[in-house]
Amino acid sequence: MRISLGGGGTDLPSYYREHEGFLIAGAINKYVYINLLTPFAKKIILKYSQFESVENIDDVSHPIIRESLKLSGIPDPQIEITTMAEIPSGTGLGSSGSFTTALLKALYVQKNIELSKEELAKLACHLEIDVLGEPIGKQDQYIAAYGGLRCFKFHADNSVSVEDLNISPDILNELEKNLLLFFTGFSRSASSILKDQKDRSQSNDKEMIENLHFVKELGLESKIALESGNLKHFGALMHKHWEHKKRRSAGMSNENINDWYDHGIRNGAIGGKVVGAGGGGFLMFLAFDRERLRSEMKSQGLTEVPFSFDFEGTKLISGM
């Protein structure tokens, strides 16, 4: 899964096809797992939050699994797919994109085809955005496939440029140590919030376009701050980003999130935001007084989820 470090929202086609996007994301050590087996019965057996047992691909209810089976071209599948996740869906850490990249990688490995990171990311984006018509961006699939801390440029021709965030090991360690994630207790579907952004961007809504222009500039400034080792400035940019992100949609925040965020800023955090589309999920803070912030967030009933960065991307754990 992933956290966004700058430029979030500019990875949607409704924006980058006209204005190009820029975003920094980091893969973290919270995972979606896909397990494939060949069952005795000639059936498609699926075990996720629900159970399915069908004979034909078209009868599969789970849209990503159904379209992944079609896209991978496995003939007359006799397959059992079990999925597990360390973090629930709808919490802003890119679980859908992680799930899609993991499933596609597993299905193609089943066919003895090794996709490159770029091929995997493009295929996952095609499935979710083009085939299923989800009003989402491309960062989740790309950072899941590539891993690490990456800078992505989203071009008008739909291509994506990927480069490493050029951050020193010492600053990387400080960043990892001082970024804290707290679960708000709310989960939500990102689609409604992102659909509003998509519709307003496509209609050239001046307020939305200017907001995303500003957020893109903050992302570029964040890259400079991180690569120069100025974490204090990066924290200030996070705070500025959140203030602008909230204005994008009425569903981006709520009274509880606002109160928790303000409490965090008063008690050790120098910047923060809700990770993902907003409306729930995780609050992420940058804090140099970590223990004070942890204590205060715990007193508010929020649960910390420790994490570190992951540099491998979507990978095969064991196989044929």
C-alpha positions in Angstrom: 0.0 0.0 0.0 1.1 3.6 -0.1 1.1 7.1 1.3 1.1 10.3 -0.8 3.8 12.9 -0.1 2.8 15.7 -2.5 0.7 16.5 -5.5 -2.2 14.1 -4.7 -5.2 14.5 -7.1 -3.2 15.6 -10.1 -2.9 11.9 -11.2 -6.5 11.8 -12.4 -6.9 11.7 -16.2 -9.5 14.5 -16.0 -6.7 16.8 -14.8 -3.4 15.5 -16.3 -4.8 15.1 -19.9 -5.1 18.9 -20.0 -2.5 20.2 -17.6 -0.1 17.3 -16.8 0.3 16.1 -13.2 3.0 15.6 -10.7 3.0 13.5 -7.5 5.3 12.0 -4.9 4.3 8.7 -3.3 5.9 6.2 -1.0 5.2 2.4 -0.8 4.8 1.1 2.8 5.1 -2.2 4.5 1.3 -2.9 4.6 0.3 -5.5 2.0 -2.4 -7.1 0.0 -1.8 -10.8 -0.5 -3.1 -13.0 -3.4 -3.0 -16.8 -3.2 -3.8 -18.9 -6.3 -4.6 -22.6 -6.2 -5.9 -25.2 -8.6 -9.0 -26.7 -7.0 -10.3 -30.3 -7.6 -13.6 -29.0 -9.1 -13.6 -27.3 -12.5 -14.8 -24.0 -11.0 -13.8 -20.5 -10.2 -13.6 -20.3 -6.4 -13.1 -16.9 -4.8 -12.5 -16.1 -1.1 -12.3 -12.4 -0.1 -14.8 -10.6 2.1 -17.3 -12.8 0.4 -17.3 -16.3 -1.1 -18.0 -17.1 -4.7 -18.1 -20.4 -6.5 -19.0 -20.1 -10.2 -18.3 -21.9 -13.5 -17.9 -19.0 -15.9 -15.9 -15.8 -15.7 -18.9 -13.7 -16.6 -20.7 -15.0 -13.5 -18.0 -13.6 -11.2 -19.4 -10.7 -9.1 -16.2 -9.1 -8.0 -15.5 -6.6 -10.9 -11.7 -6.5 -10.5 -11.3 -10.3 -10.3 -13.7 -10.8 -13.2 -12.0 -8.4 -15.5 -8.5 -9.5 -14.4 -9.4 -13.1 -15.4 -10.6 -11.9 -18.8 -7.6 -9.6 -19.3 -5.0 -12.3 -18.4 -6.6 -14.6 -20.9 -6.5 -17.8 -18.8 -8.6 -20.2 -20.8 -11.4 -22.1 -19.0 -10.0 -21.2 -15.6 -10.0 -23.8 -12.9 -8.8 -21.6 -10.2 -9.2 -20.7 -6.5 -8.2 -17.1 -5.5 -7.9 -16.1 -1.9 -7.2 -12.5 -1.0 -6.1 -11.0 2.3 -5.1 -7.5 3.3 -3.4 -6.0 6.4 -5.4 -2.8 6.1 -9.1 -2.6 5.3 -10.3 -1.1 2.0 -11.7 2.4 2.0 -9.0 3.8 4.3 -7.0 5.9 1.8 -3.9 3.8 1.4 -4.5 2.7 -2.1 -5.8 -0.8 -1.4 -7.7 -1.2 -4.7 -4.6 -0.4 -6.8 -2.5 -2.7 -4.6 -5.1 -5.5 -5.0 -5.2 -5.1 -8.8 -1.5 -5.1 -9.3 -1.1 -8.1 -7.0 -3.8 -10.1 -8.7 -2.6 -9.3 -12.2 1.0 -10.3 -11.3 -0.2 -13.6 -9.9 -2.4 -14.4 -12.9 0.4 -13.7 -15.3 2.9 -15.7 -13.3 0.4 -18.5 -13.6 0.9 -18.2 -17.4 4.7 -18.1 -17.0 4.7 -14.4 -18.1 6.8 -12.0 -16.1 5.5 -8.4 -16.5 7.9 -5.5 -16.0 6.9 -2.9 -13.3 5.8 -0.5 -16.1 3.8 -3.2 -17.9 2.1 -4.2 -14.6 1.2 -0.6 -13.6 -0.1 0.2 -17.1 -2.2 -2.9 -17.2 -3.7 -2.3 -13.7 -4.6 1.3 -14.7 -6.2 0.2 -17.9 -8.3 -2.3 -16.0 -9.5 0.1 -13.3 -9.8 3.3 -15.3 -10.6 2.2 -18.9 -12.4 -1.1 -18.4 -14.2 -0.5 -15.2 -14.6 3.2 -15.6 -13.5 4.1 -12.0 -13.0 7.9 -11.5 -9.6 7.3 -10.0 -6.0 8.3 -10.6 -2.8 6.3 -11.4 -0.6 6.7 -8.4 -1.9 3.6 -6.5 -1.1 1.2 -9.3 2.2 2.7 -10.1 3.6 3.0 -6.6 2.3 -0.5 -5.8 4.1 -1.9 -8.9 7.4 0.1 -8.4 7.7 0.4 -4.6 10.1 2.9 -3.0 9.7 6.7 -2.9 9.0 7.8 -6.4 8.2 11.0 -8.3 5.6 10.5 -11.1 4.8 12.8 -14.0 1.5 12.2 -15.6 1.5 13.3 -19.2 -1.3 14.4 -21.5 -0.7 11.4 -23.8 -1.4 9.1 -20.8 2.3 8.1 -20.4 3.9 8.2 -17.0 7.5 9.2 -16.2 8.9 7.6 -13.1 12.0 8.7 -11.1 13.4 8.0 -7.7 13.0 10.7 -5.0 16.7 11.6 -4.6 16.7 11.6 -0.8 19.7 10.9 1.4 19.7 7.8 3.7 19.8 10.0 6.8 16.9 12.1 5.7 14.9 9.0 4.6 15.4 7.6 8.1 14.3 10.9 9.7 11.3 11.1 7.5 10.2 7.5 8.2 10.7 8.0 11.9 8.7 11.3 12.1 5.8 10.4 9.9 3.0 8.9 12.0 -0.3 7.3 10.8 -3.4 7.3 12.9 -6.6 5.4 12.0 -9.7 7.7 12.3 -12.1 4.7 12.5 -13.9 5.9 9.4 -13.7 4.0 6.1 -15.3 5.3 2.9 -15.5 4.8 -0.8 -13.2 7.2 -2.7 -15.4 7.0 -5.8 -17.9 9.7 -4.9 -15.3 12.2 -3.8 -13.1 11.5 -6.9 -16.1 11.6 -9.2 -16.9 15.1 -8.0 -13.3 16.1 -8.8 -13.4 14.4 -12.2 -16.7 16.0 -13.2 -15.6 19.5 -12.1 -12.2 19.1 -13.8 -13.8 18.0 -17.1 -16.2 21.0 -17.0 -13.2 23.3 -16.5 -14.5 24.4 -13.1 -12.1 27.3 -12.3 -12.0 26.7 -8.6 -11.1 23.0 -8.9 -8.5 23.6 -11.7 -6.8 26.4 -9.7 -6.8 24.2 -6.6 -5.1 21.3 -8.4 -2.6 23.7 -10.1 -1.7 24.9 -6.6 -1.4 21.4 -5.2 0.8 20.4 -8.1 3.1 23.3 -7.3 3.2 22.2 -3.6 4.2 18.7 -4.8 7.1 20.2 -6.7 8.1 22.2 -3.7 7.8 19.1 -1.5 10.3 17.3 -3.8 12.8 20.2 -3.3 12.3 20.2 0.4 12.7 16.4 0.8 15.7 16.2 -1.5 17.4 19.1 0.3 16.7 17.6 3.7 14.4 20.4 4.9 11.8 18.3 6.7 10.4 21.3 8.7 9.5 23.0 5.4 8.1 19.8 4.1 5.8 19.6 7.2 4.6 23.2 6.5 3.9 22.2 2.9 1.8 19.2 4.1 -0.2 21.6 6.2 -0.8 24.0 3.3 -1.7 21.0 1.1 -4.3 19.8 3.6 -5.9 23.3 3.8 -6.3 23.4 0.0 -7.3 19.7 -0.3 -10.3 20.3 2.1 -11.7 22.9 -0.2 -12.0 20.5 -3.1 -15.1 18.7 -1.9 -17.5 18.9 1.0 -16.9 15.2 1.7 -13.1 15.7 2.1 -13.2 16.2 5.8 -15.7 16.3 8.7 -16.0 17.8 12.2 -14.2 14.9 13.9 -11.3 14.9 11.4 -10.9 18.7 11.7 -10.9 18.5 15.5 -8.3 15.7 15.5 -6.1 17.4 13.0 -6.2 20.7 14.9 -5.4 18.8 18.2 -2.4 17.1 16.5 -1.0 20.5 15.3 -1.3 21.9 18.8 0.5 18.8 20.3 3.7 18.1 18.5 2.8 17.9 14.7 4.2 20.5 12.3 2.0 19.4 9.4 -0.3 16.6 8.3 -3.3 15.6 6.2 -5.8 12.8 5.6 -4.2 10.3 3.3 -6.1 9.4 0.1 -9.3 10.9 -1.3 -10.4 12.1 2.1 -13.5 11.6 4.2 -12.0 9.1 6.6 -9.2 6.5 6.7 -5.8 7.7 8.1 -4.5 11.0 9.4 -0.8 11.3 8.7 1.3 13.8 10.7 4.9 14.9 10.5 6.0 15.4 14.1 9.4 15.9 15.8 7.8 15.6 19.2 6.5 12.1 18.4 5.7 10.8 21.9 3.6 13.9 22.8 1.6 13.5 19.6 1.2 9.7 20.1 -0.1 10.3 23.7 -2.5 13.0 22.6 -3.9 11.0 19.6 -4.3 8.0 21.9 -6.3 10.1 24.3 -8.6 11.0 21.4 -9.2 7.4 20.7 -7.1 7.1 17.5 -5.0 4.0 16.8 -1.5 4.4 15.5 -0.4 2.1 12.7 3.4 2.0 12.6 5.0 1.6 9.2 8.2 1.7 7.2 8.9 2.3 3.5 9.0 -0.7 1.1 11.4 -0.7 -1.8 10.5 -3.9 -3.7 7.1 -3.2 -5.2 4.6 -5.9 -6.1 6.4 -9.2 -5.9 6.1 -13.0 -6.0 6.6 -14.5 -2.5 6.5 -18.1 -3.7 5.4 -19.8 -6.9 5.5 -22.7 -9.2 
